C-alpha cells in the first residue's frame, strides 16, 4: 500500500532540510514556508488544469515523475522501473 503524503508531512521534510542547511532563524523559516506553500499551490493549479483539459495521460506521467522525486527526497529506496 502506498504511503499517503499530505502537504503538512511534505512541509516537515522540507523544513528539516532547511534547518540542516543552516537557515534556522524564524525569518528564514517563514520565508521558506511561504515559498513551499506557494510552490505547492502552483503545482495543484497545474494538476487541476490538466484535469480540466482532459489530459489524463500527461497528468499521470507528471504524478509518476514527481512521485519518484518525493521518494528520493524522503530517502526511500526507489522501486525498480518497469520495462
FINU-612934 format. One record per residue: residue number from 0; residue in three letters; z, y, x of N, C-alpha, C, O in turn. Coordinates in pm, 1 decimal, padded with zeros to 6 digits, always signed. Last residue first. Layout:
// FINU-612934
NODE   num   residu        n_w        n_v        n_u       ca_w       ca_v       ca_u        c_w        c_v        c_u        o_w        o_v        o_u
NODE   NUM      ALA          Z          Y          X          Z          Y          X          Z          Y          X          Z          Y          X
...
***
This chain:
// FINU-612934
NODE   num   residu        n_w        n_v        n_u       ca_w       ca_v       ca_u        c_w        c_v        c_u        o_w        o_v        o_u
NODE    82      UNK   -01737.0   -00229.0   +00998.5   -01875.4   -00217.7   +01047.9   -01972.6   -00268.2   +00946.5   -02093.3   -00266.5   +00970.6
NODE    81      UNK   -01442.9   -00040.1   +00972.1   -01529.5   -00144.1   +00915.4   -01671.3   -00123.4   +00965.5   -01718.8   -00010.1   +00973.2
NODE    80      UNK   -01207.1   +00019.0   +01230.1   -01318.0   +00064.7   +01146.4   -01397.3   -00053.1   +01094.3   -01416.3   -00152.9   +01163.7
NODE    79      UNK   -00859.7   -00049.3   +01216.2   -00990.6   -00081.5   +01271.1   -01099.0   -00035.3   +01174.8   -01085.1   -00048.4   +01053.2
NODE    78      UNK   -00635.4   +00226.0   +01179.4   -00687.8   +00097.3   +01135.6   -00825.2   +00076.1   +01197.4   -00897.1   +00171.5   +01227.1
NODE    77      UNK   -00428.2   +00371.9   +01426.0   -00545.5   +00379.2   +01339.6   -00589.1   +00238.4   +01301.8   -00580.8   +00144.9   +01381.5
NODE    76      UNK   -00075.6   +00394.5   +01418.8   -00195.2   +00332.6   +01477.0   -00310.2   +00338.3   +01376.9   -00291.6   +00312.7   +01258.0
NODE    75      UNK   +00064.2   +00718.9   +01371.7   +00041.1   +00582.7   +01323.6   -00078.3   +00523.9   +01396.1   -00171.9   +00595.9   +01431.0
NODE    74      UNK   +00110.7   +00980.0   +01425.7   +00138.9   +00882.6   +01529.5   +00124.9   +00739.1   +01484.9   +00169.6   +00647.6   +01554.1
NODE    73      UNK   +00041.2   +01183.2   +01264.4   +00168.8   +01118.4   +01235.7   +00205.0   +01014.9   +01341.4   +00318.5   +00967.5   +01345.5
NODE    72      UNK   -00212.6   +01235.4   +01365.1   -00106.1   +01334.4   +01383.5   +00030.8   +01271.0   +01362.1   +00125.7   +01302.0   +01434.0
NODE    71      UNK   -00345.2   +01006.4   +01270.7   -00335.4   +01030.4   +01414.1   -00222.4   +01129.0   +01444.2   -00145.4   +01108.6   +01538.0
NODE    70      UNK   -00332.2   +01045.5   +00996.5   -00267.0   +00928.1   +01055.1   -00248.1   +00946.0   +01204.9   -00145.8   +00905.2   +01260.0
NODE    69      UNK   -00489.7   +01278.2   +00982.6   -00348.6   +01284.1   +00943.4   -00273.0   +01165.2   +01002.2   -00161.9   +01181.6   +01052.5
NODE    68      UNK   -00738.0   +01172.8   +01059.5   -00674.4   +01276.8   +01139.9   -00525.0   +01286.5   +01108.3   -00443.4   +01301.4   +01199.2
NODE    67      UNK   -00788.8   +00998.6   +00848.7   -00776.7   +00945.9   +00985.0   -00706.0   +01046.2   +01075.3   -00623.4   +01008.1   +01158.2
NODE    66      UNK   -00809.6   +01184.5   +00644.4   -00702.1   +01085.3   +00640.7   -00680.2   +01023.9   +00777.0   -00566.3   +00999.5   +00817.1
NODE    65      UNK   -01043.6   +01313.7   +00703.0   -00917.8   +01383.9   +00727.1   -00797.7   +01291.2   +00719.2   -00694.8   +01317.5   +00781.4
NODE    64      UNK   -01225.7   +01108.0   +00635.3   -01229.6   +01172.1   +00767.1   -01096.0   +01239.8   +00798.5   -01042.3   +01224.3   +00908.1
NODE    63      UNK   -01161.7   +01052.5   +00366.8   -01150.4   +00948.6   +00470.6   -01139.8   +01010.6   +00609.1   -01055.9   +00971.0   +00689.9
NODE    62      UNK   -01222.1   +01302.1   +00249.4   -01085.7   +01249.1   +00243.0   -01065.5   +01142.0   +00349.7   -00962.2   +01141.1   +00416.7
NODE    61      UNK   -01497.6   +01312.5   +00302.0   -01407.6   +01416.6   +00353.8   -01264.0   +01367.0   +00356.2   -01192.4   +01387.7   +00454.2
NODE    60      UNK   -01585.4   +01090.7   +00155.6   -01605.1   +01094.9   +00300.5   -01512.5   +01197.7   +00365.0   -01455.6   +01172.2   +00471.1
NODE    59      UNK   -01522.3   +01171.9   -00105.4   -01457.8   +01053.6   -00048.3   -01471.3   +01051.1   +00103.9   -01377.1   +01013.0   +00173.4
NODE    58      UNK   -01695.0   +01397.2   -00125.6   -01551.0   +01410.1   -00144.4   -01477.8   +01293.2   -00078.2   -01382.2   +01313.9   -00003.4
NODE    57      UNK   -01945.1   +01279.3   -00099.8   -01901.0   +01375.4   +00002.1   -01749.0   +01394.5   -00004.4   -01682.8   +01406.4   +00098.7
NODE    56      UNK   -01937.0   +01134.4   -00339.9   -01953.0   +01063.8   -00212.2   -01907.0   +01153.1   -00096.6   -01837.8   +01106.8   -00006.0
NODE    55      UNK   -01916.5   +01334.4   -00536.5   -01805.7   +01241.8   -00514.5   -01816.5   +01168.0   -00382.1   -01714.7   +01141.4   -00318.2
NODE    54      UNK   -02004.5   +01597.2   -00638.4   -02037.7   +01540.2   -00507.5   -01926.8   +01444.6   -00464.1   -01853.7   +01470.5   -00368.5
NODE    53      UNK   -01971.0   +01750.9   -00864.8   -02006.8   +01609.9   -00880.5   -02044.4   +01542.2   -00750.2   -02110.7   +01438.5   -00752.2
NODE    52      UNK   -01874.6   +02001.4   -00856.9   -02018.2   +01987.2   -00833.5   -02064.9   +01842.1   -00847.3   -02184.7   +01814.2   -00842.0
NODE    51      UNK   -01602.8   +01953.2   -00889.3   -01674.9   +02027.8   -00992.8   -01825.8   +02012.3   -00979.5   -01897.1   +02010.4   -01079.9
NODE    50      UNK   -01549.4   +01823.6   -00646.0   -01534.8   +01751.4   -00773.0   -01614.8   +01820.3   -00882.4   -01685.8   +01755.1   -00958.9
NODE    49      UNK   -01592.2   +02032.0   -00466.1   -01673.5   +01910.4   -00456.0   -01666.5   +01829.7   -00585.3   -01767.0   +01773.7   -00629.1
NODE    48      UNK   -01389.9   +02206.3   -00552.4   -01530.1   +02246.4   -00563.9   -01621.3   +02123.6   -00557.8   -01716.4   +02112.6   -00635.2
NODE    47      UNK   -01163.2   +02062.4   -00478.7   -01186.8   +02090.6   -00620.8   -01332.8   +02129.1   -00643.6   -01392.7   +02088.8   -00743.3
NODE    46      UNK   -01194.7   +02072.3   -00199.4   -01199.5   +01943.3   -00268.6   -01225.5   +01961.8   -00417.9   -01301.4   +01885.3   -00477.4
NODE    45      UNK   -01163.9   +02349.5   -00162.3   -01289.7   +02283.6   -00124.0   -01303.0   +02150.1   -00196.7   -01409.5   +02118.0   -00249.5
NODE    44      UNK   -00900.4   +02381.4   -00249.9   -01009.7   +02451.2   -00319.3   -01144.5   +02386.3   -00288.6   -01228.5   +02370.0   -00377.1
NODE    43      UNK   -00762.6   +02232.6   -00060.2   -00761.0   +02189.1   -00200.5   -00871.3   +02256.7   -00281.2   -00929.1   +02195.4   -00371.0
NODE    42      UNK   -00810.9   +02392.7   +00164.5   -00861.4   +02254.9   +00159.6   -00867.2   +02205.7   +00015.6   -00965.6   +02144.3   -00025.5
NODE    41      UNK   -00670.3   +02625.3   +00092.0   -00815.1   +02628.9   +00114.7   -00877.9   +02490.9   +00105.9   -00984.7   +02473.8   +00047.2
NODE    40      UNK   -00410.0   +02528.2   +00086.4   -00469.0   +02581.9   -00036.8   -00621.5   +02586.3   -00025.2   -00692.8   +02555.1   -00120.6
NODE    39      UNK   -00379.6   +02469.0   +00356.8   -00374.1   +02360.9   +00257.7   -00437.4   +02405.2   +00126.2   -00509.7   +02328.6   +00062.4
NODE    38      UNK   -00390.7   +02728.0   +00465.4   -00491.4   +02627.6   +00500.3   -00496.6   +02515.1   +00399.5   -00604.5   +02470.5   +00360.6
NODE    37      UNK   -00160.0   +02831.1   +00350.8   -00289.7   +02895.8   +00323.9   -00402.9   +02799.1   +00354.1   -00499.3   +02789.2   +00278.2
NODE    36      UNK   +00032.0   +02664.2   +00463.9   +00008.1   +02657.9   +00320.0   -00121.6   +02728.2   +00279.7   -00186.0   +02687.3   +00183.1
NODE    35      UNK   +00001.2   +02738.2   +00740.3   -00012.2   +02600.0   +00695.3   -00046.5   +02594.3   +00546.6   -00142.4   +02527.8   +00507.2
NODE    34      UNK   +00054.0   +03014.6   +00740.3   -00076.6   +02964.7   +00783.4   -00101.1   +02822.3   +00733.6   -00211.4   +02789.7   +00689.8
NODE    33      UNK   +00322.4   +03010.0   +00655.1   +00221.3   +03080.0   +00576.1   +00081.3   +03029.8   +00611.3   -00000.4   +03005.3   +00522.5
NODE    32      UNK   +00435.5   +02870.6   +00869.8   +00440.1   +02813.8   +00735.4   +00336.0   +02879.1   +00645.0   +00269.3   +02810.9   +00567.3
NODE    31      UNK   +00388.5   +03050.0   +01080.3   +00330.0   +02915.8   +01085.5   +00326.4   +02853.4   +00946.8   +00227.4   +02790.6   +00909.1
NODE    30      UNK   +00546.6   +03263.1   +00996.9   +00401.5   +03282.6   +01012.3   +00330.4   +03148.1   +01011.4   +00224.9   +03133.3   +00949.6
NODE    29      UNK   +00797.7   +03136.5   +01009.9   +00749.3   +03190.2   +00882.5   +00597.7   +03210.9   +00885.9   +00528.5   +03179.7   +00789.0
NODE    28      UNK   +00810.9   +03079.5   +01285.5   +00812.6   +02969.8   +01189.2   +00760.4   +03015.2   +01052.7   +00687.3   +02941.4   +00986.8
NODE    27      UNK   +00818.8   +03334.6   +01392.6   +00704.9   +03247.4   +01422.4   +00695.9   +03132.1   +01323.5   +00586.8   +03092.1   +01282.8
NODE    26      UNK   +01068.7   +03411.2   +01283.9   +00947.0   +03486.4   +01254.3   +00822.8   +03400.3   +01277.0   +00733.7   +03393.9   +01192.3
NODE    25      UNK   +01256.2   +03229.5   +01391.2   +01231.1   +03234.5   +01246.4   +01101.7   +03307.0   +01210.9   +01032.6   +03267.5   +01117.0
NODE    24      UNK   +01150.9   +03041.7   +01684.0   +01223.1   +03150.2   +01616.8   +01175.2   +03163.3   +01471.5   +01068.3   +03114.5   +01435.0
NODE    23      UNK   +01008.3   +02839.3   +01811.8   +01117.7   +02801.0   +01724.5   +01186.5   +02915.7   +01653.6   +01273.3   +02891.4   +01569.8
NODE    22      UNK   +00771.0   +02740.5   +01970.4   +00775.0   +02851.9   +01874.5   +00883.9   +02824.2   +01772.1   +00854.4   +02789.3   +01657.8
NODE    21      UNK   +00757.3   +02512.4   +02129.8   +00834.9   +02626.3   +02175.3   +00841.3   +02744.4   +02081.0   +00911.9   +02841.1   +02109.8
NODE    20      UNK   +00648.7   +02275.0   +02052.5   +00567.6   +02358.9   +02141.2   +00637.4   +02487.5   +02181.4   +00582.4   +02564.9   +02259.7
NODE    19      UNK   +00840.1   +02179.2   +01874.3   +00824.6   +02112.7   +02003.6   +00747.3   +02200.9   +02101.5   +00777.3   +02201.4   +02220.9
NODE    18      UNK   +00791.0   +02338.9   +01652.2   +00918.6   +02352.2   +01722.5   +00909.3   +02290.4   +01861.5   +00965.3   +02344.6   +01956.7
NODE    17      UNK   +00537.1   +02243.8   +01575.7   +00556.1   +02384.8   +01610.5   +00682.7   +02402.6   +01693.4   +00681.7   +02473.8   +01793.8
NODE    16      UNK   +00594.5   +01980.3   +01507.4   +00501.5   +02008.9   +01616.5   +00519.2   +02151.8   +01665.8   +00516.3   +02176.7   +01786.3
NODE    15      UNK   +00759.7   +02025.9   +01289.9   +00812.5   +01954.0   +01405.2   +00725.1   +01979.3   +01527.3   +00776.0   +01997.6   +01637.9
NODE    14      UNK   +00574.1   +02141.8   +01116.2   +00685.8   +02222.0   +01166.4   +00745.7   +02157.0   +01290.7   +00778.9   +02226.4   +01386.7
NODE    13      UNK   +00409.3   +01921.6   +01061.4   +00351.6   +02041.6   +01123.1   +00461.5   +02125.3   +01187.3   +00445.4   +02174.5   +01299.0
NODE    12      UNK   +00592.9   +01757.8   +00930.3   +00525.3   +01710.7   +01051.9   +00472.2   +01829.9   +01130.5   +00488.9   +01837.4   +01252.3
NODE    11      UNK   +00655.7   +01923.5   +00712.9   +00761.7   +01881.2   +00804.6   +00702.3   +01832.3   +00936.5   +00755.8   +01862.2   +01043.2
NODE    10      UNK   +00406.3   +01941.5   +00586.6   +00464.8   +02062.1   +00645.4   +00574.3   +02023.8   +00745.9   +00584.5   +02085.0   +00852.2
NODE     9      UNK   +00383.3   +01680.7   +00491.7   +00289.4   +01727.3   +00594.1   +00342.4   +01852.7   +00662.9   +00325.7   +01869.0   +00783.8
NODE     8      UNK   +00584.7   +01688.8   +00301.2   +00600.0   +01600.0   +00416.2   +00503.2   +01637.5   +00527.6   +00537.4   +01627.2   +00645.4
NODE     7      UNK   +00471.3   +01885.2   +00128.1   +00603.8   +01905.3   +00188.7   +00621.7   +01816.5   +00311.5   +00668.7   +01863.5   +00415.1
NODE     6      UNK   +00240.2   +01772.5   +00038.5   +00230.1   +01889.7   +00125.4   +00362.5   +01914.6   +00196.1   +00365.1   +01959.7   +00310.6
NODE     5      UNK   +00281.6   +01415.5   +00070.7   +00288.8   +01539.6   -00005.5   +00269.6   +01654.9   +00091.8   +00281.2   +01637.3   +00213.1
NODE     4      UNK   +00135.5   +01097.2   +00080.8   +00177.4   +01216.8   +00151.7   +00179.5   +01335.7   +00058.2   +00089.3   +01353.8   -00023.6
NODE     3      UNK   +00204.4   +00766.8   +00042.8   +00167.8   +00885.7   -00033.5   +00223.6   +01007.9   +00039.5   +00344.8   +01020.2   +00057.6
NODE     2      UNK   +00065.2   +00501.4   +00220.3   +00174.6   +00596.4   +00209.7   +00125.8   +00720.3   +00137.2   +00018.3   +00772.4   +00166.9
NODE     1      UNK   -00081.9   +00219.0   +00058.0   -00093.6   +00341.2   +00137.1   +00027.7   +00431.7   +00114.5   +00084.2   +00437.3   +00005.3
NODE     0      UNK   +00000.0   -00117.2   +00083.9   +00000.0   +00000.0   +00000.0   +00000.0   +00124.1   +00088.8   +00076.0   +00130.9   +00185.4
***
